[in-house]
Amino acid sequence: MKRHYDFLIVGAGIFGAVFAREATDAGRSCLVIDRRPHIAGNIYSETVEGIEVHRYGAHIFHTSNSTISPSI
């Protein structure tokens, strides 16, 4: 059986995951593929002995958007 998707999203990081959510909320269909076995891309973290550990190292989210970061 052949399926039709409105969007093919390569990567389930921040952009891919948010785009897929927004698109499906708007009634569109999406196929999200990622080479990793989890979502969140480089910001993925896991709990190790009760502590959140960033698997790919620390990442800082920079923005000049005052709604997101009012101190800028």
Secondary structure as UniProt FT lines:
FT   STRAND          7..10
FT   HELIX           14..25
FT   TURN            26..27
FT   STRAND          30..33
FT   HELIX           41..43
FT   STRAND          45..48
FT   TURN            49..50
FT   STRAND          51..54
FT   TURN            55..56
FT   TURN            66..68
FT   TURN            70..71
//
